Amino acid sequence: MMKNICIFLLGGLVVSGCLWSKSPYDYLDNWLLREDAVRTFAAPIDVIYVQDALYLRMDELHSMSSYARDAVGRGKFSGVARVFSPLVANAKDVKDALDWYIKYHGDEQRTIVFIGEGEGGALLRAYAEENAEELSDKGFVKGFYSEKHRPGFVSEDMVREIRNLAVGARYKRQWGREMPAGMLEQ
């Protein structure tokens, strides 16, 4: 009888542990930017940005956050995109962060763009290639990757292209078809 009670209690602990397990990306501390409070109708595109500095030391966290804000934040995509920039150190972290994103924001009506820079660019490109079919079903349309850290990688041309993707996404959502050629800003 005692043996059965112990097995029952141990099974209960295992099940409750599974139910209560959380992703590290449930916590804002594991994101440089996470704009999930922006209403989805206000911004039809989600930008996933993974930056170069994959080694994490606490004294560099502030500069990494500042770099992410300069590269993809501070209003660059205001009104067209929400930005998600996870802290990552390896391919597993990229997978975990994007699994979290897809679980909570992966909607076939969203348009997703990846921007990866340096080692983050290599990891993000590898993830996109390995999961191409699933990402396509979730709205992934384009990736911008640089496997070298380049200041100014997120250029005005890239921002303009993402804004055009947002215009096309809004048009498709409203009219149910692709936007006619020539209606985008140059």
Stockholm file with secondary structure:
# STOCKHOLM 1.0

chainA/1-186         MMKNICIFLLGGLVVSGCLWSKSPYDYLDNWLLREDAVRTFAAPIDVIYVQDALYLRMDELHSMSSYARDAVGRGKFSGVARVFSPLVANAKDVKDALDWYIKYHGDEQRTIVFIGEGEGGALLRAYAEENAEELSDKGFVKGFYSEKHRPGFVSEDMVREIRNLAVGARYKRQWGREMPAGMLEQ
#=GR chainA/1-186 SS CHHHHHHHHHHHHHHHHHHHCCCGGGSGGGEEEECTTSCGGGCCEEEEEECSCCSCCHHHHHHHHHHHHHHHCTTTTTTTEEEEEECCSSHHHHHHHHHHHHHHHCCTTSEEEEEEETHHHHHHHHHHHHTHHHHHHTTEEEEEEESSCCTTCSCHHHHHHHHHHHHHHHHHHHHSSCCCTTCSCC
#=GC SS_cons         CHHHHHHHHHHHHHHHHHHHCCCGGGSGGGEEEECTTSCGGGCCEEEEEECSCCSCCHHHHHHHHHHHHHHHCTTTTTTTEEEEEECCSSHHHHHHHHHHHHHHHCCTTSEEEEEEETHHHHHHHHHHHHTHHHHHHTTEEEEEEESSCCTTCSCHHHHHHHHHHHHHHHHHHHHSSCCCTTCSCC
//
